[in-house]
Amino acid sequence: MIPQKLMLKGFLSYLDETSLDLTAVNVACVSGANGAGKSSLFDAITWVLFGKARRSDDALINDGADACLVALEFEYENSTYRVQRQKTREKGAMLEFHIRSEDDTWRTLTEAGLRATEERIRDILHLDYDTFINASFFLQDKADMFTQQTPSRRKEILGSILGLDIWETY
């Protein structure tokens, strides 16, 4: 998965709409003062894809906003996808999932419910939250999370990363 664009609005420290164009970025270093929103960028990615972040539910919404919105465009296996998740204070979240068609329009992949759409994202990415935070993206202060897992859990995570779970189907 290669992130292309990230947009946040009302999410944690990002009250106003903030967009990042990552298309020309190969390697990045995110730096800044404490509380500037560095970790919020990474929380936004895990939340939009998997519905999980360091905080949950209404705590993700900036104090000055009634709702938060995160949208992520990314490339994966020669296709471009867009995931958008929105949470309104004291209400449930909404999730949309799209793929860019050859005619440059967005075709919906959103399922009937939030959980079904999350499952579709996991199926397409062949990746779940635990695998993502143990292999691709390390949570703040938890870089050793993989090494702290039980041997069977490490085996399961590595099998997921390498796509070995397909052998169970066979």
Secondary structure as a PSIPRED ss2 file (coil, helix, strand):
# PSIPRED VFORMAT (PSIPRED V4.0)

   1 M C   1.000  0.000  0.000
   2 I E   0.000  0.000  1.000
   3 P E   0.000  0.000  1.000
   4 Q E   0.000  0.000  1.000
   5 K E   0.000  0.000  1.000
   6 L E   0.000  0.000  1.000
   7 M E   0.000  0.000  1.000
   8 L E   0.000  0.000  1.000
   9 K E   0.000  0.000  1.000
  10 G C   1.000  0.000  0.000
  11 F E   0.000  0.000  1.000
  12 L C   1.000  0.000  0.000
  13 S C   1.000  0.000  0.000
  14 Y E   0.000  0.000  1.000
  15 L C   1.000  0.000  0.000
  16 D C   1.000  0.000  0.000
  17 E C   1.000  0.000  0.000
  18 T E   0.000  0.000  1.000
  19 S E   0.000  0.000  1.000
  20 L E   0.000  0.000  1.000
  21 D E   0.000  0.000  1.000
  22 L C   1.000  0.000  0.000
  23 T C   1.000  0.000  0.000
  24 A C   1.000  0.000  0.000
  25 V C   1.000  0.000  0.000
  26 N C   1.000  0.000  0.000
  27 V C   1.000  0.000  0.000
  28 A C   1.000  0.000  0.000
  29 C C   1.000  0.000  0.000
  30 V C   1.000  0.000  0.000
  31 S C   1.000  0.000  0.000
  32 G C   1.000  0.000  0.000
  33 A C   1.000  0.000  0.000
  34 N C   1.000  0.000  0.000
  35 G C   1.000  0.000  0.000
  36 A C   1.000  0.000  0.000
  37 G C   1.000  0.000  0.000
  38 K H   0.000  1.000  0.000
  39 S H   0.000  1.000  0.000
  40 S H   0.000  1.000  0.000
  41 L H   0.000  1.000  0.000
  42 F H   0.000  1.000  0.000
  43 D H   0.000  1.000  0.000
  44 A H   0.000  1.000  0.000
  45 I H   0.000  1.000  0.000
  46 T H   0.000  1.000  0.000
  47 W H   0.000  1.000  0.000
  48 V H   0.000  1.000  0.000
  49 L H   0.000  1.000  0.000
  50 F H   0.000  1.000  0.000
  51 G C   1.000  0.000  0.000
  52 K C   1.000  0.000  0.000
  53 A C   1.000  0.000  0.000
  54 R C   1.000  0.000  0.000
  55 R C   1.000  0.000  0.000
  56 S C   1.000  0.000  0.000
  57 D H   0.000  1.000  0.000
  58 D H   0.000  1.000  0.000
  59 A H   0.000  1.000  0.000
  60 L H   0.000  1.000  0.000
  61 I E   0.000  0.000  1.000
  62 N C   1.000  0.000  0.000
  63 D C   1.000  0.000  0.000
  64 G C   1.000  0.000  0.000
  65 A C   1.000  0.000  0.000
  66 D C   1.000  0.000  0.000
  67 A E   0.000  0.000  1.000
  68 C E   0.000  0.000  1.000
  69 L E   0.000  0.000  1.000
  70 V E   0.000  0.000  1.000
  71 A E   0.000  0.000  1.000
  72 L E   0.000  0.000  1.000
  73 E E   0.000  0.000  1.000
  74 F E   0.000  0.000  1.000
  75 E E   0.000  0.000  1.000
  76 Y E   0.000  0.000  1.000
  77 E C   1.000  0.000  0.000
  78 N C   1.000  0.000  0.000
  79 S E   0.000  0.000  1.000
  80 T E   0.000  0.000  1.000
  81 Y E   0.000  0.000  1.000
  82 R E   0.000  0.000  1.000
  83 V E   0.000  0.000  1.000
  84 Q E   0.000  0.000  1.000
  85 R E   0.000  0.000  1.000
  86 Q E   0.000  0.000  1.000
  87 K E   0.000  0.000  1.000
  88 T E   0.000  0.000  1.000
  89 R C   1.000  0.000  0.000
  90 E C   1.000  0.000  0.000
  91 K C   1.000  0.000  0.000
  92 G C   1.000  0.000  0.000
  93 A E   0.000  0.000  1.000
  94 M E   0.000  0.000  1.000
  95 L E   0.000  0.000  1.000
  96 E E   0.000  0.000  1.000
  97 F E   0.000  0.000  1.000
  98 H E   0.000  0.000  1.000
  99 I E   0.000  0.000  1.000
 100 R E   0.000  0.000  1.000
 101 S C   1.000  0.000  0.000
 102 E C   1.000  0.000  0.000
 103 D C   1.000  0.000  0.000
 104 D C   1.000  0.000  0.000
 105 T C   1.000  0.000  0.000
 106 W E   0.000  0.000  1.000
 107 R E   0.000  0.000  1.000
 108 T E   0.000  0.000  1.000
 109 L C   1.000  0.000  0.000
 110 T C   1.000  0.000  0.000
 111 E C   1.000  0.000  0.000
 112 A C   1.000  0.000  0.000
 113 G C   1.000  0.000  0.000
 114 L H   0.000  1.000  0.000
 115 R H   0.000  1.000  0.000
 116 A H   0.000  1.000  0.000
 117 T H   0.000  1.000  0.000
 118 E H   0.000  1.000  0.000
 119 E H   0.000  1.000  0.000
 120 R H   0.000  1.000  0.000
 121 I H   0.000  1.000  0.000
 122 R H   0.000  1.000  0.000
 123 D H   0.000  1.000  0.000
 124 I H   0.000  1.000  0.000
 125 L H   0.000  1.000  0.000
 126 H C   1.000  0.000  0.000
 127 L C   1.000  0.000  0.000
 128 D C   1.000  0.000  0.000
 129 Y H   0.000  1.000  0.000
 130 D H   0.000  1.000  0.000
 131 T H   0.000  1.000  0.000
 132 F H   0.000  1.000  0.000
 133 I H   0.000  1.000  0.000
 134 N H   0.000  1.000  0.000
 135 A H   0.000  1.000  0.000
 136 S H   0.000  1.000  0.000
 137 F C   1.000  0.000  0.000
 138 F C   1.000  0.000  0.000
 139 L C   1.000  0.000  0.000
 140 Q C   1.000  0.000  0.000
 141 D C   1.000  0.000  0.000
 142 K C   1.000  0.000  0.000
 143 A C   1.000  0.000  0.000
 144 D C   1.000  0.000  0.000
 145 M C   1.000  0.000  0.000
 146 F C   1.000  0.000  0.000
 147 T C   1.000  0.000  0.000
 148 Q C   1.000  0.000  0.000
 149 Q C   1.000  0.000  0.000
 150 T C   1.000  0.000  0.000
 151 P H   0.000  1.000  0.000
 152 S H   0.000  1.000  0.000
 153 R H   0.000  1.000  0.000
 154 R H   0.000  1.000  0.000
 155 K H   0.000  1.000  0.000
 156 E H   0.000  1.000  0.000
 157 I H   0.000  1.000  0.000
 158 L H   0.000  1.000  0.000
 159 G H   0.000  1.000  0.000
 160 S H   0.000  1.000  0.000
 161 I H   0.000  1.000  0.000
 162 L H   0.000  1.000  0.000
 163 G C   1.000  0.000  0.000
 164 L C   1.000  0.000  0.000
 165 D C   1.000  0.000  0.000
 166 I H   0.000  1.000  0.000
 167 W H   0.000  1.000  0.000
 168 E H   0.000  1.000  0.000
 169 T H   0.000  1.000  0.000
 170 Y C   1.000  0.000  0.000
